[in-house]
Amino acid sequence: MSVLHRTRNTRKPPADGAPLSAVDELSKPLPPRVPRTRISAAWLGVCAAVVGLVVLIIFMLQNTGSVDVHFLWMDGSLPLALALFIAGVATTIVATTIGAARMTQLRRVMRRRRAEASS
């Protein structure tokens, strides 16, 4: 929890003059947090995407040198940044496909377990 959202405990010490113990101070509930919303998560995602795109643009502008690419039966020449970008996109597609297959597999297992438990 952020220190900025805490309120100072202004409880008075007991009437007999004994100081408050640390346990008393720590056991007092803190005020509720500001709830996280889908819009705040989307805003964070948009900000991260903008920062990522700016970094990508800078990277591409600094790596404009041409390189020869040989892949399977294809040969060609293209800027280094573009070749690396294509490799990154292909890696993302492979990782997303594997992740989607795993999520589908887990959903099927959960459906099967729910069906067994309900019958």
Distance bins in CASP14 RR format, pairs under 12 A and 6 or more apart:
PFRMAT RR
TARGET T0000
AUTHOR 0000-0000-0000
RMODE 2
METHOD distances of the structure
MODEL  1
1 7 0 0 0 0 0 1 0 0 0 0 0
1 29 0 0 0 0 0 1 0 0 0 0 0
1 30 1 0 0 1 0 0 0 0 0 0 0
1 31 0 0 0 0 1 0 0 0 0 0 0
1 32 0 0 0 0 0 1 0 0 0 0 0
1 33 1 0 0 1 0 0 0 0 0 0 0
1 34 0 0 0 0 0 1 0 0 0 0 0
2 30 0 0 0 0 0 1 0 0 0 0 0
2 31 0 0 0 0 0 1 0 0 0 0 0
2 33 0 0 0 0 1 0 0 0 0 0 0
2 34 0 0 0 0 1 0 0 0 0 0 0
3 30 0 0 0 0 0 1 0 0 0 0 0
4 31 0 0 0 0 0 1 0 0 0 0 0
4 33 0 0 0 0 0 1 0 0 0 0 0
4 34 0 0 0 0 0 1 0 0 0 0 0
5 30 0 0 0 0 1 0 0 0 0 0 0
5 31 1 0 0 1 0 0 0 0 0 0 0
5 32 0 0 0 0 1 0 0 0 0 0 0
5 33 1 0 0 1 0 0 0 0 0 0 0
5 34 1 0 0 1 0 0 0 0 0 0 0
6 25 0 0 0 0 0 1 0 0 0 0 0
6 28 0 0 0 0 0 1 0 0 0 0 0
6 29 0 0 0 0 0 1 0 0 0 0 0
6 30 1 0 0 1 0 0 0 0 0 0 0
6 31 1 0 0 1 0 0 0 0 0 0 0
6 32 0 0 0 0 0 1 0 0 0 0 0
6 33 0 0 0 0 0 1 0 0 0 0 0
7 28 0 0 0 0 0 1 0 0 0 0 0
7 29 0 0 0 0 0 1 0 0 0 0 0
7 30 0 0 0 0 1 0 0 0 0 0 0
7 31 1 0 0 1 0 0 0 0 0 0 0
7 32 0 0 0 0 0 1 0 0 0 0 0
8 25 0 0 0 0 0 1 0 0 0 0 0
8 28 0 0 0 0 0 1 0 0 0 0 0
8 30 0 0 0 0 0 1 0 0 0 0 0
8 31 0 0 0 0 0 1 0 0 0 0 0
9 20 0 0 0 0 1 0 0 0 0 0 0
9 22 0 0 0 0 0 1 0 0 0 0 0
9 24 0 0 0 0 1 0 0 0 0 0 0
9 25 1 0 0 1 0 0 0 0 0 0 0
9 26 0 0 0 0 0 1 0 0 0 0 0
9 27 0 0 0 0 0 1 0 0 0 0 0
9 28 1 0 0 1 0 0 0 0 0 0 0
9 29 0 0 0 0 0 1 0 0 0 0 0
9 30 0 0 0 0 1 0 0 0 0 0 0
9 31 0 0 0 0 0 1 0 0 0 0 0
10 20 0 0 0 0 0 1 0 0 0 0 0
10 25 0 0 0 0 0 1 0 0 0 0 0
10 28 0 0 0 0 0 1 0 0 0 0 0
11 19 0 0 0 0 0 1 0 0 0 0 0
11 20 1 0 0 1 0 0 0 0 0 0 0
11 21 0 0 0 0 0 1 0 0 0 0 0
11 24 0 0 0 0 1 0 0 0 0 0 0
11 25 0 0 0 0 1 0 0 0 0 0 0
11 27 0 0 0 0 0 1 0 0 0 0 0
11 28 1 0 0 1 0 0 0 0 0 0 0
12 18 0 0 0 0 0 1 0 0 0 0 0
12 19 0 0 0 0 0 1 0 0 0 0 0
12 20 0 0 0 0 1 0 0 0 0 0 0
12 24 0 0 0 0 0 1 0 0 0 0 0
13 19 1 0 1 0 0 0 0 0 0 0 0
13 20 1 0 1 0 0 0 0 0 0 0 0
13 21 0 0 0 0 0 1 0 0 0 0 0
13 24 0 0 0 0 0 1 0 0 0 0 0
13 25 0 0 0 0 0 1 0 0 0 0 0
14 20 1 0 0 1 0 0 0 0 0 0 0
14 21 0 0 0 0 0 1 0 0 0 0 0
14 24 0 0 0 0 1 0 0 0 0 0 0
18 24 0 0 0 0 0 1 0 0 0 0 0
19 25 0 0 0 0 0 1 0 0 0 0 0
20 26 0 0 0 0 0 1 0 0 0 0 0
20 27 0 0 0 0 0 1 0 0 0 0 0
20 28 0 0 0 0 1 0 0 0 0 0 0
21 27 0 0 0 0 1 0 0 0 0 0 0
21 28 0 0 0 0 0 1 0 0 0 0 0
22 28 0 0 0 0 0 1 0 0 0 0 0
34 40 0 0 0 0 1 0 0 0 0 0 0
35 41 0 0 0 0 0 1 0 0 0 0 0
36 42 0 0 0 0 0 1 0 0 0 0 0
36 43 0 0 0 0 0 1 0 0 0 0 0
36 44 0 0 0 0 1 0 0 0 0 0 0
37 43 0 0 0 0 1 0 0 0 0 0 0
37 44 0 0 0 0 0 1 0 0 0 0 0
38 44 0 0 0 0 0 1 0 0 0 0 0
38 45 0 0 0 0 0 1 0 0 0 0 0
39 45 0 0 0 0 0 1 0 0 0 0 0
39 46 0 0 0 0 0 1 0 0 0 0 0
40 46 0 0 0 0 0 1 0 0 0 0 0
40 47 0 0 0 0 0 1 0 0 0 0 0
41 47 0 0 0 0 0 1 0 0 0 0 0
41 48 0 0 0 0 0 1 0 0 0 0 0
42 48 0 0 0 0 0 1 0 0 0 0 0
42 49 0 0 0 0 0 1 0 0 0 0 0
43 49 0 0 0 0 0 1 0 0 0 0 0
43 50 0 0 0 0 0 1 0 0 0 0 0
44 50 0 0 0 0 0 1 0 0 0 0 0
44 51 0 0 0 0 0 1 0 0 0 0 0
45 51 0 0 0 0 1 0 0 0 0 0 0
45 52 0 0 0 0 0 1 0 0 0 0 0
45 53 0 0 0 0 0 1 0 0 0 0 0
46 52 0 0 0 0 0 1 0 0 0 0 0
46 53 0 0 0 0 0 1 0 0 0 0 0
47 53 0 0 0 0 0 1 0 0 0 0 0
47 54 0 0 0 0 0 1 0 0 0 0 0
48 54 0 0 0 0 0 1 0 0 0 0 0
48 55 0 0 0 0 0 1 0 0 0 0 0
49 55 0 0 0 0 0 1 0 0 0 0 0
49 56 0 0 0 0 0 1 0 0 0 0 0
50 56 0 0 0 0 0 1 0 0 0 0 0
50 57 0 0 0 0 0 1 0 0 0 0 0
51 57 0 0 0 0 0 1 0 0 0 0 0
51 58 0 0 0 0 0 1 0 0 0 0 0
52 58 0 0 0 0 1 0 0 0 0 0 0
52 59 0 0 0 0 1 0 0 0 0 0 0
52 60 0 0 0 0 0 1 0 0 0 0 0
53 59 0 0 0 0 0 1 0 0 0 0 0
53 60 0 0 0 0 0 1 0 0 0 0 0
53 85 0 0 0 0 0 1 0 0 0 0 0
54 60 0 0 0 0 0 1 0 0 0 0 0
54 61 0 0 0 0 0 1 0 0 0 0 0
55 61 0 0 0 0 0 1 0 0 0 0 0
55 62 0 0 0 0 0 1 0 0 0 0 0
55 81 0 0 0 0 0 1 0 0 0 0 0
56 62 0 0 0 0 0 1 0 0 0 0 0
56 63 0 0 0 0 0 1 0 0 0 0 0
56 81 0 0 0 0 1 0 0 0 0 0 0
56 82 0 0 0 0 0 1 0 0 0 0 0
56 84 0 0 0 0 0 1 0 0 0 0 0
56 85 1 0 0 1 0 0 0 0 0 0 0
56 88 0 0 0 0 0 1 0 0 0 0 0
56 89 0 0 0 0 0 1 0 0 0 0 0
57 63 0 0 0 0 0 1 0 0 0 0 0
57 81 0 0 0 0 1 0 0 0 0 0 0
57 85 0 0 0 0 0 1 0 0 0 0 0
58 64 0 0 0 0 0 1 0 0 0 0 0
58 81 0 0 0 0 0 1 0 0 0 0 0
59 79 0 0 0 0 0 1 0 0 0 0 0
59 80 0 0 0 0 1 0 0 0 0 0 0
59 81 1 0 0 1 0 0 0 0 0 0 0
59 82 0 0 0 0 0 1 0 0 0 0 0
59 84 0 0 0 0 1 0 0 0 0 0 0
59 85 0 0 0 0 1 0 0 0 0 0 0
59 88 0 0 0 0 0 1 0 0 0 0 0
60 78 0 0 0 0 0 1 0 0 0 0 0
60 79 1 0 0 1 0 0 0 0 0 0 0
60 80 0 0 0 0 1 0 0 0 0 0 0
60 81 1 1 0 0 0 0 0 0 0 0 0
60 82 1 0 0 1 0 0 0 0 0 0 0
60 83 0 0 0 0 0 1 0 0 0 0 0
60 84 0 0 0 0 1 0 0 0 0 0 0
60 85 1 0 0 1 0 0 0 0 0 0 0
60 86 0 0 0 0 0 1 0 0 0 0 0
61 79 0 0 0 0 0 1 0 0 0 0 0
61 80 0 0 0 0 0 1 0 0 0 0 0
61 81 1 0 0 1 0 0 0 0 0 0 0
61 82 0 0 0 0 0 1 0 0 0 0 0
62 79 0 0 0 0 0 1 0 0 0 0 0
62 80 0 0 0 0 1 0 0 0 0 0 0
62 81 1 0 0 1 0 0 0 0 0 0 0
62 84 0 0 0 0 0 1 0 0 0 0 0
63 78 0 0 0 0 0 1 0 0 0 0 0
63 79 1 0 0 1 0 0 0 0 0 0 0
63 80 1 0 1 0 0 0 0 0 0 0 0
63 81 1 0 1 0 0 0 0 0 0 0 0
63 82 0 0 0 0 1 0 0 0 0 0 0
63 83 0 0 0 0 1 0 0 0 0 0 0
63 84 1 0 0 1 0 0 0 0 0 0 0
63 85 0 0 0 0 1 0 0 0 0 0 0
64 78 0 0 0 0 0 1 0 0 0 0 0
64 79 1 0 1 0 0 0 0 0 0 0 0
64 80 1 0 0 1 0 0 0 0 0 0 0
64 81 1 0 0 1 0 0 0 0 0 0 0
64 82 0 0 0 0 1 0 0 0 0 0 0
64 83 0 0 0 0 0 1 0 0 0 0 0
64 84 0 0 0 0 0 1 0 0 0 0 0
65 77 0 0 0 0 1 0 0 0 0 0 0
65 78 0 0 0 0 1 0 0 0 0 0 0
65 79 1 0 1 0 0 0 0 0 0 0 0
65 80 1 0 1 0 0 0 0 0 0 0 0
65 81 0 0 0 0 1 0 0 0 0 0 0
65 82 0 0 0 0 1 0 0 0 0 0 0
65 83 0 0 0 0 1 0 0 0 0 0 0
65 84 0 0 0 0 0 1 0 0 0 0 0
66 76 0 0 0 0 1 0 0 0 0 0 0
66 77 1 0 1 0 0 0 0 0 0 0 0
66 78 1 0 0 1 0 0 0 0 0 0 0
66 79 1 0 1 0 0 0 0 0 0 0 0
66 80 1 0 0 1 0 0 0 0 0 0 0
66 81 0 0 0 0 0 1 0 0 0 0 0
66 82 0 0 0 0 1 0 0 0 0 0 0
66 83 0 0 0 0 1 0 0 0 0 0 0
67 75 0 0 0 0 0 1 0 0 0 0 0
67 76 0 0 0 0 1 0 0 0 0 0 0
67 77 1 0 0 1 0 0 0 0 0 0 0
67 78 1 0 0 1 0 0 0 0 0 0 0
67 79 1 0 0 1 0 0 0 0 0 0 0
67 80 1 0 1 0 0 0 0 0 0 0 0
67 81 0 0 0 0 1 0 0 0 0 0 0
67 82 0 0 0 0 1 0 0 0 0 0 0
67 83 1 0 1 0 0 0 0 0 0 0 0
67 84 0 0 0 0 1 0 0 0 0 0 0
67 86 0 0 0 0 0 1 0 0 0 0 0
67 87 0 0 0 0 0 1 0 0 0 0 0
68 74 0 0 0 0 0 1 0 0 0 0 0
68 75 1 0 0 1 0 0 0 0 0 0 0
68 76 1 0 0 1 0 0 0 0 0 0 0
68 77 1 0 1 0 0 0 0 0 0 0 0
68 78 0 0 0 0 1 0 0 0 0 0 0
68 79 0 0 0 0 0 1 0 0 0 0 0
68 80 0 0 0 0 0 1 0 0 0 0 0
68 83 0 0 0 0 1 0 0 0 0 0 0
69 75 1 0 0 1 0 0 0 0 0 0 0
69 76 1 0 1 0 0 0 0 0 0 0 0
69 77 1 0 0 1 0 0 0 0 0 0 0
69 78 1 0 0 1 0 0 0 0 0 0 0
69 79 0 0 0 0 0 1 0 0 0 0 0
69 80 0 0 0 0 1 0 0 0 0 0 0
69 82 0 0 0 0 1 0 0 0 0 0 0
69 83 1 0 1 0 0 0 0 0 0 0 0
69 84 0 0 0 0 0 1 0 0 0 0 0
69 86 0 0 0 0 1 0 0 0 0 0 0
69 87 0 0 0 0 1 0 0 0 0 0 0
70 76 1 0 0 1 0 0 0 0 0 0 0
70 77 0 0 0 0 0 1 0 0 0 0 0
70 78 0 0 0 0 0 1 0 0 0 0 0
70 83 0 0 0 0 0 1 0 0 0 0 0
71 78 0 0 0 0 0 1 0 0 0 0 0
71 83 0 0 0 0 1 0 0 0 0 0 0
71 86 0 0 0 0 1 0 0 0 0 0 0
71 87 0 0 0 0 1 0 0 0 0 0 0
71 90 0 0 0 0 0 1 0 0 0 0 0
74 86 0 0 0 0 0 1 0 0 0 0 0
76 82 0 0 0 0 0 1 0 0 0 0 0
76 83 0 0 0 0 1 0 0 0 0 0 0
77 83 0 0 0 0 1 0 0 0 0 0 0
78 84 0 0 0 0 0 1 0 0 0 0 0
78 85 0 0 0 0 1 0 0 0 0 0 0
78 86 0 0 0 0 1 0 0 0 0 0 0
78 87 0 0 0 0 0 1 0 0 0 0 0
79 85 0 0 0 0 1 0 0 0 0 0 0
79 86 0 0 0 0 0 1 0 0 0 0 0
80 86 0 0 0 0 0 1 0 0 0 0 0
80 87 0 0 0 0 0 1 0 0 0 0 0
81 87 0 0 0 0 0 1 0 0 0 0 0
81 88 0 0 0 0 0 1 0 0 0 0 0
82 88 0 0 0 0 0 1 0 0 0 0 0
82 89 0 0 0 0 0 1 0 0 0 0 0
83 89 0 0 0 0 0 1 0 0 0 0 0
83 90 0 0 0 0 0 1 0 0 0 0 0
84 90 0 0 0 0 0 1 0 0 0 0 0
84 91 0 0 0 0 0 1 0 0 0 0 0
85 91 0 0 0 0 0 1 0 0 0 0 0
85 92 0 0 0 0 0 1 0 0 0 0 0
86 92 0 0 0 0 0 1 0 0 0 0 0
86 93 0 0 0 0 0 1 0 0 0 0 0
87 93 0 0 0 0 0 1 0 0 0 0 0
87 94 0 0 0 0 0 1 0 0 0 0 0
88 94 0 0 0 0 1 0 0 0 0 0 0
88 95 0 0 0 0 1 0 0 0 0 0 0
88 96 0 0 0 0 0 1 0 0 0 0 0
89 95 0 0 0 0 0 1 0 0 0 0 0
89 96 0 0 0 0 0 1 0 0 0 0 0
90 96 0 0 0 0 0 1 0 0 0 0 0
90 97 0 0 0 0 0 1 0 0 0 0 0
91 97 0 0 0 0 0 1 0 0 0 0 0
91 98 0 0 0 0 0 1 0 0 0 0 0
92 98 0 0 0 0 0 1 0 0 0 0 0
92 99 0 0 0 0 0 1 0 0 0 0 0
93 99 0 0 0 0 0 1 0 0 0 0 0
93 100 0 0 0 0 0 1 0 0 0 0 0
94 100 0 0 0 0 0 1 0 0 0 0 0
94 101 0 0 0 0 0 1 0 0 0 0 0
95 101 0 0 0 0 0 1 0 0 0 0 0
95 102 0 0 0 0 0 1 0 0 0 0 0
96 102 0 0 0 0 0 1 0 0 0 0 0
96 103 0 0 0 0 0 1 0 0 0 0 0
97 103 0 0 0 0 0 1 0 0 0 0 0
97 104 0 0 0 0 0 1 0 0 0 0 0
98 104 0 0 0 0 0 1 0 0 0 0 0
98 105 0 0 0 0 0 1 0 0 0 0 0
99 105 0 0 0 0 1 0 0 0 0 0 0
99 106 0 0 0 0 1 0 0 0 0 0 0
99 107 0 0 0 0 0 1 0 0 0 0 0
100 106 0 0 0 0 0 1 0 0 0 0 0
100 107 0 0 0 0 0 1 0 0 0 0 0
101 107 0 0 0 0 0 1 0 0 0 0 0
101 108 0 0 0 0 0 1 0 0 0 0 0
102 108 0 0 0 0 0 1 0 0 0 0 0
102 109 0 0 0 0 0 1 0 0 0 0 0
103 109 0 0 0 0 0 1 0 0 0 0 0
103 110 0 0 0 0 0 1 0 0 0 0 0
104 110 0 0 0 0 0 1 0 0 0 0 0
104 111 0 0 0 0 0 1 0 0 0 0 0
105 111 0 0 0 0 0 1 0 0 0 0 0
105 112 0 0 0 0 0 1 0 0 0 0 0
106 112 0 0 0 0 0 1 0 0 0 0 0
106 113 0 0 0 0 0 1 0 0 0 0 0
107 113 0 0 0 0 0 1 0 0 0 0 0
107 114 0 0 0 0 0 1 0 0 0 0 0
108 114 0 0 0 0 0 1 0 0 0 0 0
108 115 0 0 0 0 0 1 0 0 0 0 0
109 115 0 0 0 0 0 1 0 0 0 0 0
109 116 0 0 0 0 0 1 0 0 0 0 0
110 116 0 0 0 0 0 1 0 0 0 0 0
110 117 0 0 0 0 0 1 0 0 0 0 0
111 117 0 0 0 0 0 1 0 0 0 0 0
111 118 0 0 0 0 0 1 0 0 0 0 0
112 118 0 0 0 0 0 1 0 0 0 0 0
112 119 0 0 0 0 0 1 0 0 0 0 0
113 119 0 0 0 0 0 1 0 0 0 0 0
END
